[in-house]
Amino acid sequence: MAFFRFLLKASRGVGMSVYFWLVLIALEYYSFHAFRTINKTSAGLWLYILVHLALYGSILFFSLNERRGFSSPNFKRLIILLTLFIIPKIFLAISLIVDDIVRLITYSLKSYTTDDVAVPSRRQAAAWIGLALAAIPFVSVLDGIFLGKYRYRVIRKTLYYDDLPDAFDGFTITQLSDIHAGSFDNAQKVNYGVKMAAAQNSDIIVFTGDMVNNEATEMEPFIDIFSQLNANQGMYAVMGNHDYGDYGNFTEQEKKQNIIRLKEIQSEIGFLPLSNNLHTIERNGKRLNIIGVENWGHAAFFPKYGDLEKATATVLPNDFNILLSHDPSHWDHDLPEYENVINFNKKIHLTLSGHTHGMQFGIEIPGLIKWSPVKLRYKNWGGLYEKNNRKLYVNRGFGFLAFPGRVGMWPEITVLELRKTKK
């Protein structure tokens, strides 16, 4: 989650972002003025100052003592403080900026008719409106931390294809992605979500990467829980960028052992690990391929291990092909030195990805609005997309990373049904 990495970097004493500090100073300026507008007492102002000194002292302490990555308690505390006390101030600042614009316009108009005119003072109503707006994200973040991160939902989609073999008409897929087992803090809630996924009784279950944050051992306490998953046509898994141990303190040999152990755990749960290869399901002489590639990410700092040519070496011309590729940027990226999925010489009918988590923050009302800040980085960040007569579905993730919560972007279990287009 690049956003959280940016916040962590920006909060540290060395190499801080100038832009981050400018924005932070502006937010604190408006926050202080809002409080001063509604509370003129010196005791209240001193309380405000002391609370914020404690807040930023805590942020500094947690950031300077953060060395173990996304799963560490200090990192989680740091992110909680940043999201609880900084994001709401954005909404507060918006209200006061609007008030400043109104005051400036009022002053400008009056200055044309009156020589002796002062800038109107800030209105209490604007401060109260700003505080009310700030309370909405504050409460939402609290809900996301305590309840939202385990508010599992099932999203169902029916996908139609002209060339789907009749034998696979009605074929169902349950997709899970981004478990991030090292972040879980309530095994009972996780068990509830896994039972919900198992209850879908799909033909296959697929997992599209990031089973752990860094270490394979993070998944070991949850092996029995996830072993409840079962599908009559098999379960299949691929690796995500976090599964390679690149964000941990490993030697190269330890990383290799970590990957081996993670694939062993996938097998113990019942998944068939796919690493640039495929598994074929046959019905009435027709073939449906589950193709799995290693992680491939558009960004320079993400691994590009995925090899479609190798993975599809045994694909036949009339096969129906489903690709598991963790990062959705693989689907339609524009890097000329690498081939993307939508232009690949063998037709990939459906690509299943995850990775974005919907940034664990957003607003989705079916038919009305679908928004998350993650869209600034990933154009295909959640749900169904189609291009070149090929489809992509991006799962919003089962778990959570960095920020220990979800706000408006609940953990997802995807159920897809393949149907033959009626002529």
Helices and strands as residue ranges (DSSP letters): H 2-11, H 18-38, H 42-64, H 73-85, H 87-111, H 124-146, G 148-150, E 153-161, G 166-168, E 171-176, G 181-183, H 187-198, E 204-208, G 216-222, H 223-226, E 235-238, G 241-244, H 252-269, E 271-273, E 277-283, E 286-292, H 308-311, E 320-324, H 329-332, E 350-353, G 357-360, E 363-365, E 369-371, G 373-376, E 383-387, E 390-394, E 412-420
